[in-house]
Amino acid sequence: MENSTPSSAETAGGPSRFKVAPPRGFLLPAILLLLTERSGYGYGLERRLQEFKFGHVDRPAVYRALAQLERDALVEASLPDPRAKQPRRDYRVTPLGERVLRVWMGVIKEEHDTLEEVLRRYQATGTADAVLAEVEGGWAAALGLGWSSVSSASSGRRRLALVEGPAVEAIDEPGASMASGRGRACARDAGDGVAPTIQNFKVVPERSVMMIEARSTVGPLSFGATGITGSIEAAITDGMLRTEPAPSARLEVDVSRLSSGNSMYDVELMRRIGARRFPTVTVQLSECAANGWGGLYRLKGDLTFHGQTRPAQGTVNIQASSHRRLVITGEQIFDIRDFAISSPTVLMFRIYPDVRVRLHAEAELNEIADNPAEEVNR
């Protein structure tokens, strides 16, 4: 089989380009599998091979593979009908071919497990891109990923998670107390006599994700959505968010984007949360206080979900980059019954009401909002 290989970088020092290509030696077992489903001929097999979505397979490669399988007595072909306008040989699998295909499937299963471990290790890095990839690719259903919302060990599986806890666990200076760390954060809020400037930051939808992790009688379930929208009004000094003047924020999530990768779970979720009647989850920030040193902040606000608005609070990590970008990560546990949602029961299993909601949002400085004259000139 012709194997595709990654092309060279587009430009010097640029990212390498990759494309999906058939695994080495995959063509032979793939043809045997197709012929086990039903007999076929060369041209028809070429088209059916596209079902595996491994890129282009040329016709000569298919005919060479059929000739090799026939020489090895794994397939046999009927003689073409001389009366047909286009005489062709119809191939079918032999008993020996069926036994060989079973062995090949064992090899493919081993390769599948190896690639699955690659995905798991990437997901375990806990980076923002790993979480985005998990949500976009529906890995939770495919890999059985998920974390119990009441498990004390679950928080260590992702760096994005910030579990509720004391004011601060990490102090920069050796011997510094928790109280002194809190004092230094407040001192930064006191300012240096120069009034800080409130800036407008726009949430970047493709870099922002919400994950809902739930427990059920058959194990953990995970639903995720990218495409968070909204804005944040805040002042930044020396890479730190200022709590005076008080920042404000509003985030919105389109609930129709929530997906687990399992269509049955997704349909039940959309039905239970009334996605058509209540298409948006809204988070409105009302209070923000420094919670020690290192970017931890205690937030209070309102969460609107399923047509119900409830107060919410929790600790998040907010990092600023060059006054132009904010990264917010955090989590909180909610009881879905507080939002007038009964515990869903799907077929023979039940989903428990306590769910862990994880948030990763990135926002960039809104140049137009900070320079209204520029908008007028456009």
ROSELO-427285 format. One record per residue (C-alpha): y, x, z; residue in three letters; residue number from 1. Coordinates in pm, whole numbers, plus 50000, padded with zeros to 5 digits. Example, Ala and Ser with C-alpha at 12.3 -4.5 7.8 and 13.67 -1.06 7.14 Angstrom:
% residues 2
REC     py     px     pz  res    n
REC  49550  51230  50780  Ala    1
REC  49894  51367  50714  Ser    2
% end
This chain:
% residues 378
REC     py     px     pz  res    n
REC  50000  50000  50000  Met    1
REC  50352  50114  49930  Glu    2
REC  50515  50187  50263  Asn    3
REC  50891  50151  50302  Ser    4
REC  51069  50409  50509  Thr    5
REC  51410  50404  50675  Pro    6
REC  51681  50519  50442  Ser    7
REC  51916  50794  50534  Ser    8
REC  52240  50730  50718  Ala    9
REC  52504  50548  50520  Glu   10
REC  52754  50818  50598  Thr   11
REC  52739  51147  50776  Ala   12
REC  52690  51073  51142  Gly   13
REC  52658  50699  51076  Gly   14
REC  52382  50468  51194  Pro   15
REC  52045  50489  51020  Ser   16
REC  51934  50186  50825  Arg   17
REC  51596  50028  50890  Phe   18
REC  51411  49748  50718  Lys   19
REC  51089  49564  50789  Val   20
REC  50795  49725  50611  Ala   21
REC  50420  49659  50614  Pro   22
REC  50227  49865  50870  Pro   23
REC  50015  50143  50725  Arg   24
REC  49684  50006  50596  Gly   25
REC  49787  49644  50658  Phe   26
REC  49731  49527  50299  Leu   27
REC  49350  49538  50313  Leu   28
REC  49300  49320  50624  Pro   29
REC  49585  49093  50511  Ala   30
REC  49405  49021  50180  Ile   31
REC  49076  48965  50363  Leu   32
REC  49249  48718  50596  Leu   33
REC  49400  48526  50305  Leu   34
REC  49066  48513  50125  Leu   35
REC  48897  48394  50446  Thr   36
REC  49141  48103  50450  Glu   37
REC  49060  48024  50086  Arg   38
REC  48948  48209  49775  Ser   39
REC  49214  48340  49541  Gly   40
REC  49313  48563  49253  Tyr   41
REC  49541  48862  49226  Gly   42
REC  49868  48695  49125  Tyr   43
REC  49826  48419  49379  Gly   44
REC  49752  48670  49654  Leu   45
REC  50070  48859  49572  Glu   46
REC  50273  48546  49643  Arg   47
REC  50076  48453  49956  Arg   48
REC  50126  48800  50104  Leu   49
REC  50497  48722  50130  Gln   50
REC  50406  48478  50410  Glu   51
REC  50365  48778  50640  Phe   52
REC  50732  48871  50582  Lys   53
REC  50668  49245  50566  Phe   54
REC  50888  49314  50269  Gly   55
REC  50802  49354  49902  His   56
REC  50441  49406  49793  Val   57
REC  50402  49495  49426  Asp   58
REC  50129  49350  49206  Arg   59
REC  49958  49682  49116  Pro   60
REC  49907  49752  49488  Ala   61
REC  49737  49412  49528  Val   62
REC  49499  49474  49238  Tyr   63
REC  49417  49826  49364  Arg   64
REC  49339  49682  49707  Ala   65
REC  49114  49412  49556  Leu   66
REC  48926  49677  49355  Ala   67
REC  48874  49886  49669  Gln   68
REC  48753  49586  49870  Leu   69
REC  48512  49494  49591  Glu   70
REC  48373  49849  49572  Arg   71
REC  48313  49836  49949  Asp   72
REC  48132  49500  49911  Ala   73
REC  48388  49325  50134  Leu   74
REC  48486  49078  49861  Val   75
REC  48315  48948  49551  Glu   76
REC  48462  48793  49241  Ala   77
REC  48345  48519  49011  Ser   78
REC  48336  48591  48639  Leu   79
REC  48642  48459  48455  Pro   80
REC  48602  48147  48241  Asp   81
REC  48628  48267  47879  Pro   82
REC  48754  47922  47776  Arg   83
REC  49055  47939  48008  Ala   84
REC  49396  48015  47857  Lys   85
REC  49448  48281  48125  Gln   86
REC  49105  48407  48233  Pro   87
REC  49112  48536  48591  Arg   88
REC  48871  48652  48854  Arg   89
REC  48854  48439  49170  Asp   90
REC  48785  48645  49486  Tyr   91
REC  48614  48540  49809  Arg   92
REC  48510  48725  50126  Val   93
REC  48151  48839  50173  Thr   94
REC  47965  48822  50508  Pro   95
REC  48022  49196  50545  Leu   96
REC  48393  49140  50479  Gly   97
REC  48409  48882  50757  Glu   98
REC  48258  49129  51007  Arg   99
REC  48495  49406  50897  Val  100
REC  48793  49169  50927  Leu  101
REC  48694  49100  51288  Arg  102
REC  48707  49473  51362  Val  103
REC  49041  49506  51185  Trp  104
REC  49183  49222  51396  Met  105
REC  49097  49424  51706  Gly  106
REC  49299  49716  51570  Val  107
REC  49593  49490  51489  Ile  108
REC  49576  49346  51843  Lys  109
REC  49606  49699  51984  Glu  110
REC  49908  49766  51764  Glu  111
REC  50060  49434  51873  His  112
REC  50018  49531  52241  Asp  113
REC  50179  49869  52176  Thr  114
REC  50481  49715  52004  Leu  115
REC  50506  49454  52280  Glu  116
REC  50526  49733  52535  Glu  117
REC  50811  49887  52335  Val  118
REC  50998  49556  52356  Leu  119
REC  50929  49528  52729  Arg  120
REC  51058  49877  52798  Arg  121
REC  51369  49811  52594  Tyr  122
REC  51427  49485  52780  Gln  123
REC  51376  49661  53115  Ala  124
REC  51667  49897  53043  Thr  125
REC  51890  49604  53140  Gly  126
REC  52167  49699  52899  Thr  127
REC  52392  49431  52757  Ala  128
REC  52245  49482  52410  Asp  129
REC  51890  49448  52547  Ala  130
REC  51975  49113  52704  Val  131
REC  52153  48999  52387  Leu  132
REC  51847  49098  52184  Ala  133
REC  51619  48909  52421  Glu  134
REC  51825  48591  52387  Val  135
REC  51874  48617  52010  Glu  136
REC  51507  48696  51947  Gly  137
REC  51355  48443  52187  Gly  138
REC  51151  48715  52358  Trp  139
REC  51093  48517  52678  Ala  140
REC  50838  48289  52513  Ala  141
REC  50682  48563  52300  Ala  142
REC  50642  48819  52579  Leu  143
REC  50613  48589  52878  Gly  144
REC  50933  48735  53024  Leu  145
REC  51109  48574  53314  Gly  146
REC  51189  48619  53680  Trp  147
REC  51145  48384  53974  Ser  148
REC  51482  48264  54097  Ser  149
REC  51368  48309  54457  Val  150
REC  51202  48648  54418  Ser  151
REC  51372  48930  54605  Ser  152
REC  51223  49175  54357  Ala  153
REC  51365  49003  54051  Ser  154
REC  51714  49145  54085  Ser  155
REC  51592  49498  54029  Gly  156
REC  51458  49421  53684  Arg  157
REC  51800  49411  53517  Arg  158
REC  52114  49607  53576  Arg  159
REC  52315  49304  53466  Leu  160
REC  52225  49122  53786  Ala  161
REC  52444  49140  54096  Leu  162
REC  52272  48972  54388  Val  163
REC  52473  48800  54660  Glu  164
REC  52516  49038  54951  Gly  165
REC  52756  49220  55181  Pro  166
REC  53111  49299  55083  Ala  167
REC  53012  49632  54929  Val  168
REC  52711  49863  54930  Glu  169
REC  52851  50169  54752  Ala  170
REC  53144  50375  54888  Ile  171
REC  53281  50655  54675  Asp  172
REC  53380  50892  54955  Glu  173
REC  53116  51043  55189  Pro  174
REC  53141  50900  55539  Gly  175
REC  53374  50619  55435  Ala  176
REC  53303  50290  55608  Ser  177
REC  53270  49952  55441  Met  178
REC  53596  49848  55603  Ala  179
REC  53779  50152  55469  Ser  180
REC  53646  50077  55120  Gly  181
REC  53781  49724  55144  Arg  182
REC  54114  49860  55264  Gly  183
REC  54146  50090  54964  Arg  184
REC  54083  49799  54729  Ala  185
REC  54350  49591  54900  Cys  186
REC  54591  49884  54892  Ala  187
REC  54553  49892  54515  Arg  188
REC  54648  49527  54508  Asp  189
REC  54962  49604  54710  Ala  190
REC  55092  49787  54406  Gly  191
REC  55332  50077  54372  Asp  192
REC  55653  49876  54348  Gly  193
REC  55609  49804  53976  Val  194
REC  55529  49443  53892  Ala  195
REC  55200  49432  53699  Pro  196
REC  55194  49257  53363  Thr  197
REC  54961  48965  53305  Ile  198
REC  54764  49012  52982  Gln  199
REC  54553  48771  52782  Asn  200
REC  54194  48866  52704  Phe  201
REC  53981  48673  52456  Lys  202
REC  53607  48646  52519  Val  203
REC  53394  48809  52248  Val  204
REC  53124  48546  52168  Pro  205
REC  52876  48780  52003  Glu  206
REC  52885  49013  52307  Arg  207
REC  52866  48743  52574  Ser  208
REC  52550  48576  52698  Val  209
REC  52432  48329  52961  Met  210
REC  52072  48320  53082  Met  211
REC  51907  48047  53289  Ile  212
REC  51588  48149  53465  Glu  213
REC  51373  47882  53624  Ala  214
REC  51040  47862  53803  Arg  215
REC  50761  47627  53704  Ser  216
REC  50404  47554  53802  Thr  217
REC  50286  47768  53509  Val  218
REC  50519  48062  53569  Gly  219
REC  50881  48162  53504  Pro  220
REC  51084  48021  53216  Leu  221
REC  51394  48176  53063  Ser  222
REC  51660  48009  52846  Phe  223
REC  51946  48204  52693  Gly  224
REC  52258  48146  52487  Ala  225
REC  52504  48376  52316  Thr  226
REC  52839  48263  52181  Gly  227
REC  53035  48215  52504  Ile  228
REC  53402  48144  52431  Thr  229
REC  53717  48138  52643  Gly  230
REC  54001  48348  52772  Ser  231
REC  54102  48548  53078  Ile  232
REC  54456  48603  53206  Glu  233
REC  54472  48913  53426  Ala  234
REC  54666  49227  53513  Ala  235
REC  54495  49567  53489  Ile  236
REC  54606  49882  53671  Thr  237
REC  54426  50217  53647  Asp  238
REC  54114  50052  53509  Gly  239
REC  54099  49799  53796  Met  240
REC  54154  49425  53790  Leu  241
REC  54454  49325  54003  Arg  242
REC  54413  49022  54228  Thr  243
REC  54791  48987  54265  Glu  244
REC  54916  48816  54059  Pro  245
REC  54606  48598  54066  Ala  246
REC  54396  48614  53749  Pro  247
REC  54279  48296  53576  Ser  248
REC  53994  48231  53337  Ala  249
REC  53812  47960  53150  Arg  250
REC  53474  48006  52985  Leu  251
REC  53279  47760  52772  Glu  252
REC  52916  47759  52660  Val  253
REC  52774  47539  52384  Asp  254
REC  52453  47407  52547  Val  255
REC  52290  47353  52208  Ser  256
REC  52267  47732  52184  Arg  257
REC  52031  47751  52483  Leu  258
REC  51687  47855  52366  Ser  259
REC  51366  47985  52520  Ser  260
REC  51189  48065  52194  Gly  261
REC  50949  47776  52262  Asn  262
REC  51045  47462  52069  Ser  263
REC  50866  47227  52308  Met  264
REC  51057  47361  52610  Tyr  265
REC  51385  47357  52418  Asp  266
REC  51350  46993  52310  Val  267
REC  51277  46888  52669  Glu  268
REC  51571  47092  52800  Leu  269
REC  51814  46935  52552  Met  270
REC  51690  46590  52646  Arg  271
REC  51715  46648  53020  Arg  272
REC  52066  46792  53016  Ile  273
REC  52196  46530  52772  Gly  274
REC  52314  46789  52521  Ala  275
REC  52459  46529  52285  Arg  276
REC  52664  46354  52553  Arg  277
REC  52760  46671  52740  Phe  278
REC  52767  46951  52481  Pro  279
REC  52962  47208  52683  Thr  280
REC  52929  47400  53009  Val  281
REC  53269  47495  53147  Thr  282
REC  53361  47752  53412  Val  283
REC  53716  47741  53549  Gln  284
REC  53829  48023  53781  Leu  285
REC  54049  47926  54076  Ser  286
REC  54036  48225  54315  Glu  287
REC  53963  48596  54286  Cys  288
REC  53949  48846  54574  Ala  289
REC  53849  49213  54582  Ala  290
REC  53511  49250  54750  Asn  291
REC  53518  49619  54833  Gly  292
REC  53536  49920  54605  Trp  293
REC  53364  49972  54271  Gly  294
REC  53462  49666  54070  Gly  295
REC  53312  49394  54291  Leu  296
REC  53508  49070  54318  Tyr  297
REC  53449  48743  54495  Arg  298
REC  53519  48450  54263  Leu  299
REC  53564  48081  54332  Lys  300
REC  53600  47808  54078  Gly  301
REC  53455  47492  53928  Asp  302
REC  53144  47458  53713  Leu  303
REC  53117  47154  53487  Thr  304
REC  52769  47077  53358  Phe  305
REC  52599  46755  53252  His  306
REC  52927  46572  53309  Gly  307
REC  52936  46682  53675  Gln  308
REC  53194  46922  53822  Thr  309
REC  53092  47119  54128  Arg  310
REC  53253  47409  54318  Pro  311
REC  53091  47747  54260  Ala  312
REC  53140  48092  54407  Gln  313
REC  52977  48430  54386  Gly  314
REC  53022  48804  54356  Thr  315
REC  53058  48964  54013  Val  316
REC  53124  49310  53876  Asn  317
REC  53434  49343  53660  Ile  318
REC  53502  49665  53473  Gln  319
REC  53811  49738  53266  Ala  320
REC  53821  49985  52979  Ser  321
REC  54157  50133  52873  Ser  322
REC  54337  49810  52963  His  323
REC  54195  49656  52646  Arg  324
REC  53848  49537  52740  Arg  325
REC  53688  49359  53035  Leu  326
REC  53316  49341  53111  Val  327
REC  53200  49081  53365  Ile  328
REC  52843  49061  53496  Thr  329
REC  52700  48850  53775  Gly  330
REC  52460  48579  53878  Glu  331
REC  52429  48275  54100  Gln  332
REC  52154  48032  54202  Ile  333
REC  52213  47660  54150  Phe  334
REC  52020  47344  54228  Asp  335
REC  52014  47134  53913  Ile  336
REC  51995  46817  54124  Arg  337
REC  52358  46882  54222  Asp  338
REC  52444  46808  53860  Phe  339
REC  52252  46480  53847  Ala  340
REC  51955  46635  53666  Ile  341
REC  51606  46556  53788  Ser  342
REC  51344  46830  53793  Ser  343
REC  51195  46824  53442  Pro  344
REC  50823  46769  53397  Thr  345
REC  50687  46889  53063  Val  346
REC  50334  46769  52985  Leu  347
REC  50125  46889  53282  Met  348
REC  50367  47126  53452  Phe  349
REC  50682  47088  53658  Arg  350
REC  51005  47289  53658  Ile  351
REC  51152  47353  54003  Tyr  352
REC  51517  47258  54064  Pro  353
REC  51652  47598  54178  Asp  354
REC  51760  47807  53881  Val  355
REC  51921  48149  53853  Arg  356
REC  52216  48169  53612  Val  357
REC  52308  48515  53484  Arg  358
REC  52629  48590  53300  Leu  359
REC  52740  48884  53090  His  360
REC  53078  48837  52925  Ala  361
REC  53297  49083  52738  Glu  362
REC  53662  49013  52659  Ala  363
REC  53911  49205  52448  Glu  364
REC  54288  49217  52474  Leu  365
REC  54439  48940  52266  Asn  366
REC  54704  49131  52073  Glu  367
REC  54864  48817  51929  Ile  368
REC  54897  48649  52268  Ala  369
REC  55060  48961  52415  Asp  370
REC  55290  49001  52111  Asn  371
REC  55410  48652  52014  Pro  372
REC  55675  48803  51785  Ala  373
REC  55393  48947  51575  Glu  374
REC  55250  48599  51525  Glu  375
REC  55592  48469  51418  Val  376
REC  55622  48744  51157  Asn  377
REC  55285  48661  51004  Arg  378
% end
